[in-house]
Amino acid sequence: MTNTIMLNSPEETEVFAATLARKLEPGDLLTLAGGLGAGKTTFTKGLAKGLGIQRMVNSPTFTILKQYSGRLDLNHFDVYRLENSEEDIGFDEFFSSEAVSVIEWAIFIEDYLPKERLEITINRQSEQGREIILKPIGKRYENLCKELNL
């Protein structure tokens, strides 16, 4: 079961992500897929706002992980640099924590991901427009999508 929504601006993307964030629980895991410039970091900025995070959020491209404190803490991963890597950098420890984890380019660490998660694909439709596809994997995430009225 997938759910698709169309958003017409970066601001709408942030608002949708903030709305989603207010429904997240400790330990939730979101993966973000989409090409370069699709809006993954914009989505994560909205998510952070919805979690009550005050710090500026940007992509952790060169550090792999940035952590933020809010109503729920946020682990923001960008694992693009781990393509073709066999190195386990302790993902289990992060995924079993009370923080929400969001992972950009999760396809590169597929073997380390928990079975249950919300997979989010962002497709660029125009200069401003984005198609957001949510694929819930597991009952928790199916219920989350229902709460969002998708």
Stockholm file with secondary structure:
# STOCKHOLM 1.0

chainA/1-150         MTNTIMLNSPEETEVFAATLARKLEPGDLLTLAGGLGAGKTTFTKGLAKGLGIQRMVNSPTFTILKQYSGRLDLNHFDVYRLENSEEDIGFDEFFSSEAVSVIEWAIFIEDYLPKERLEITINRQSEQGREIILKPIGKRYENLCKELNL
#=GR chainA/1-150 SS CCEEEEECSHHHHHHHHHHHHTTCCTTCEEEEECCTTSSHHHHHHHHHHHTTCCSCCCCCTTTSEEEECSSSCEEEEECGGGTTCCCCCCHHHHHTSSSEEEEETGGGGGGGSCSCEEEEEEEECSSSCEEEEEEEESHHHHHHHHHTTC
#=GC SS_cons         CCEEEEECSHHHHHHHHHHHHTTCCTTCEEEEECCTTSSHHHHHHHHHHHTTCCSCCCCCTTTSEEEECSSSCEEEEECGGGTTCCCCCCHHHHHTSSSEEEEETGGGGGGGSCSCEEEEEEEECSSSCEEEEEEEESHHHHHHHHHTTC
//
